Amino acid sequence: MSVTTKISKSDLAELAELVQEHLVSTGEPVGAFAERAGVNRRFVSQLNNAKDDHLPASSPQLETVGLILKAIGKKIIFVDE
């Protein structure tokens, strides 16, 4: 079994969109969200400011993605293809 521990650019764009929607809808500051999620504030800021053609340069570890998703009330589901 092989498990990818980094996410694709398209998944990163989707994560950025989820973070942006959460921060806008809740009014939660980036720093507070990052602290609550247990992730790097700079990375959350990069996601919040990301545009389709300008995503964060590095792909986050799967654990980081899970922490961010958990903080916005989502979860990762693995599918065997």
Backbone torsions as a table, in degrees:
resi	resn	phi	psi	omega
1	MET	NA	134.6	179.4
2	SER	-117.0	129.4	179.7
3	VAL	-122.0	122.0	176.5
4	THR	-76.1	131.5	-178.5
5	THR	-102.6	0.9	175.5
6	LYS	-121.1	158.7	-177.7
7	ILE	-106.0	157.8	-179.1
8	SER	-74.5	166.5	177.9
9	LYS	-62.8	-37.6	179.8
10	SER	-67.7	-37.8	176.6
11	ASP	-69.2	-35.1	177.4
12	LEU	-64.7	-39.7	177.4
13	ALA	-63.8	-40.0	178.9
14	GLU	-66.8	-39.9	177.1
15	LEU	-62.5	-43.3	178.6
16	ALA	-59.5	-42.7	179.4
17	GLU	-63.2	-42.1	178.2
18	LEU	-62.7	-42.6	179.2
19	VAL	-64.5	-45.5	179.7
20	GLN	-60.6	-45.9	179.2
21	GLU	-61.3	-41.6	179.9
22	HIS	-63.4	-48.1	-176.6
23	LEU	-65.2	-37.6	178.2
24	VAL	-68.6	-46.0	-175.4
25	SER	-70.2	-30.0	-178.2
26	THR	-98.4	-21.4	-175.2
27	GLY	73.8	10.1	-179.2
28	GLU	-69.9	130.3	177.7
29	PRO	-66.0	150.4	-179.2
30	VAL	-55.1	-46.4	-178.0
31	GLY	-62.2	-42.1	179.2
32	ALA	-66.2	-41.5	178.5
33	PHE	-62.8	-47.4	-179.2
34	ALA	-59.7	-43.3	180.0
35	GLU	-64.9	-44.2	179.9
36	ARG	-63.8	-37.6	-179.9
37	ALA	-77.6	-22.2	-178.2
38	GLY	80.6	32.2	-179.3
39	VAL	-126.7	169.7	-177.1
40	ASN	-66.0	127.8	-179.3
41	ARG	-60.6	-40.1	-178.5
42	ARG	-61.0	-41.8	-179.7
43	PHE	-65.4	-42.6	177.8
44	VAL	-62.4	-39.7	177.7
45	SER	-62.5	-41.3	177.5
46	GLN	-62.6	-42.1	177.5
47	LEU	-63.8	-43.3	-178.0
48	ASN	-63.8	-33.0	-177.9
49	ASN	-96.4	1.3	-175.5
50	ALA	-68.2	143.5	171.3
51	LYS	-118.7	166.2	-178.1
52	ASP	-52.0	-39.3	-176.7
53	ASP	-95.8	4.1	-177.4
54	HIS	-142.6	76.2	177.9
55	LEU	-92.9	163.3	175.4
56	PRO	-53.0	143.3	-175.4
57	ALA	-66.0	-34.3	-177.8
58	SER	-105.7	144.9	177.4
59	SER	-87.0	133.1	-177.4
60	PRO	-74.5	157.8	173.0
61	GLN	-67.6	154.3	-179.9
62	LEU	-57.4	-36.2	178.7
63	GLU	-61.0	-41.6	178.9
64	THR	-63.9	-42.8	177.9
65	VAL	-60.0	-44.2	179.2
66	GLY	-60.9	-41.7	179.5
67	LEU	-64.7	-41.5	179.3
68	ILE	-65.8	-46.4	-179.8
69	LEU	-62.1	-41.7	178.5
70	LYS	-60.3	-40.1	-178.7
71	ALA	-66.7	-23.3	177.7
72	ILE	-104.5	11.4	174.3
73	GLY	83.9	21.1	178.5
74	LYS	-115.8	173.2	176.2
75	LYS	-146.6	163.2	177.5
76	ILE	-92.8	134.4	174.0
77	ILE	-121.4	126.0	179.0
78	PHE	-90.6	135.7	-179.6
79	VAL	-121.8	130.6	177.1
80	ASP	-86.4	115.2	-177.6
81	GLU	-97.8	NA	NA
